[in-house]
Amino acid sequence: MNLHSCRSRILALVLMFSVSQAAWAGKLDVDITQVSPTKAFIYCLAFPGGGHYYLSKINPEYKGKFYFFLGLGIASGALMYTQTRVKNNPFLVPTFMFVGGLKLWEFGSANDGAEKERLKWLEQHFKSNDTPVPPGNVSGK
C-alpha cells in the first residue's frame, strides 16, 4: 500500500466518523421528532447497516435487520475488493451495479423504518381528542 492510498483511506474514515457524529448530535437533523430519517440515511451512508443500528436503539425489532445489512455490507465490500484487484475484469460494472443496488435497498429499508417509527412517535405525542371533523366545502365555492 502506497502512502497516497493510506492517506485517502484515513481521510475517508475520518470523514465517515465526523459525519456520523454530527448526525448523532442532531446537527444534520431538520426534523423536530425523536426519530429522524435524516440520521438513518447518514448512518447508512457511513456504515453498512448503520441506519438499522440507529433504529435498533429506538426499537429493538430492527436489531435483526442491522445484522443482515451488516453482513451484506461486509460481503459486498469483499466482493468489490476481489473484483477490483483483477485486471481487465469484464464483471466490474455488474459488480458495482449489484453493490450499488444493495446499498440502495439498505437506504430504502432504513428510511421506511425511520418513517414508521416517526409516525408511531407522532401518533403517541399528538393525539387528537376524537372530535369529528366537519365536512369541508368540496365544491370549492
C-alpha positions, 0 to 999 in steps of 0.5 A: 500500500502506497502512502497516497492510498493510506492517506485517502483511506484515513481521510475517508474514515475520518470523514465517515466518523465526523459525519456520523457524529454530527448526525448523532448530535442532531446537527444534520437533523431538520426534523423536530421528532425523536426519530429522524430519517435524516440520521438513518440515511447518514448512518447508512451512508457511513456504515453498512447497516448503520441506519438499522443500528440507529433504529435498533436503539429506538426499537429493538425489532430492527436489531435483526435487520442491522445484522443482515445489512451488516453482513451484506455490507461486509460481503459486498465490500469483499466482493468489490475488493476481489473484483477490483484487484483483477485486471481487465475484469469484464464483471466490474460494472455488474459488480458495482451495479449489484453493490450499488443496488444493495446499498440502495435497498439498505437506504430504502429499508432504513428510511421506511423504518425511520418513517414508521417509527416517526409516525408511531412517535407522532401518533403517541405525542399528538393525539387528537381528542376524537372530535369529528371533523366537519365536512369541508366545502368540496365544491370549492365555492 
